[in-house]
Amino acid sequence: MPAKNIYLLKPGKVIKKNTGAGKTGNKANPKKTSVSKTQGSQKLNHIKPSGDREHSFFELVYEVARQIPYGRVTSYGAIAACLGTKLSARMVGWAMNGADKINPTVPAHRVVNRVGLLSGKHHFNPPGKMEKLLKKEGILVKNDIVVQFREKFWDPSEENL
């Protein structure tokens, strides 16, 4: 069996892990991620899911969501684009729907739709919990929409992780 390279997203960095199975020197898709240096820190351009059962798309979504700064929000589409699958915003939403059962905790309340609407609020128990958690972090919400959404928006593809 050929060696597999698995790309993991860890807080602040991408780690390339070679499983070591099979022949050495096998170059099976060596560039799944793109990390650029910006003044001594790493900037994540995109991460593609490894396809490995242990490192599923949902786990990558949760890792990106855990990096959303306190007092900021992002969108389902921004997380999908960061993972290199920008047409998978709905899959990110499905991942967020199950985030309450994941440890370490995932701040799913910080993920909203592309215009700042709390479209996932009905998945919180009670439904007003998402808005309450955002307000606790200083994010104003009016009529289920994040006030000053553009200023509060965090783009995982553009920010230093």
N, C-alpha and C positions, 0 to 999 in steps of 0.2 A: 504494500500500500504506500503511495507517495506521501511525503511529508506535507503537512498542512500548516499554513500560516494563519493564525487567528489574530484579529485586530480587536483589542479591547479598549473601551473608553474608560479611563480612570479619571478621577477629579484632577483636572489640570494637565492631563497628558494622554497620549495614545500609546499603548504598549503593543508591540508586535511579539507574538508568542509562537514559536515553532514547536509543534507537537513532537517532532523528532521521529515520527513513524516513517519507516521505509527508507528509500535512498536519500543520501545526503546530496545537497546541491540542487534538488528539484526546485524549480522556480514556478510554482503554481500561483498565478495571479499575484505577483509580489507587491503591487501598488494598489491597495484598496482604500488607503487613506491619504490625505494630503494635509501636512502640517507645515506651516511656514513660521519662520522666526520673525518676531517683531520686537526689536530693542531688548533682547535678552529674555523674552518670554515667548511661549509657544502660542500660536493662534490656530484654532481648529477650523479647517475649511469644510470638510465633510467626512463623515464616517459611513461606511456601508456595512450592513449586517454581515456577519461571517457565515451565516447559514448553519453554523454548528449548533446542535441541540442545547448545549450548555450556555450559549451566548445568543439568545434569541433576540429578535427585533424588539420585542417588548422590554427586555432587560436594557437594551441600548437606549430606548425611549426614557426609561426610568432614570438612567444615569444622567442623561442630558437634563431632564426635569429637576433632578437634585441640584443641579448647578445654577438654576435660575436664582439670581440674587434676591435677597429679602427686599420687599418693597417694589419689585418689578414683576412684569408679566411677559409671557411670550404666547405664540399661537401654535396650534397643532401643525400648521403648514411650515412654520419656521423650524420646528423640531424635525419634521420629515425632511426638509431641505438639508438640514445639518447632517442628517444620516445618509444623504445621497439618494434619497427616494422621495423627491418633492411631490410626487403624485399620491403619496400615502398618508395624507393628513387624516383621513378617516381611520386608518389603522392606528395612528397615534391616539386618536380619540378613544378607540376601543381599549388601548393600553391604559389610558388614564381612567377609564371606567372601572378597571380592576385594581387601581393603584392603592386603594385603601387596605388591601390585604397583603401588601408587600412590606418587607423589612429589609434594610432600613427604610424609614418612611419616605414617601414621595410627595412633594408639595403640589399635588394635582390642582389645587385651587388657583395656582399661578398660571395655568394654561387656559387660554380663552380662544375664541375664534378670531378670524383675520381682521375683524373690525372692533374687537374688544368686547364683544357680547359674551356674557356668562352662559354659553350654550350648554355647558355640562352641569349646570347647577342642579338639575333634577336628579343627578346621580349621587348627590350628597344627602346625608340623612341627619337632620331635616334639610329640605331644599334651600333654606336660607343660610346654611352653614358656609357655603363658598363665599358669599358676599361678606359674611361676618369675619371670616379669616382674612380676606383681602383688606377690609377696613382696619383690622387689627394691625396690619402692616403699613397702614397709612395710604392705602390705595382707595381713592374715592370711587363709588359706584352709584350711578344714577340711572334708574329705569333698566337695570340689569346690564348696563354698559360701563366699562371702565372710563372714568373721566380723565382727560389728557392721555389717552391711550398711546399716542405716538411718543410722548415723553417718558412714559412708564415701560414702553416696549423694550424687551431685551432680545436681541437676535443672536442665537448661539453660533451662527456661522461667521459673525463679524466681531464678536467680543472675544477678548482674551480669556481663555479658559484655564 
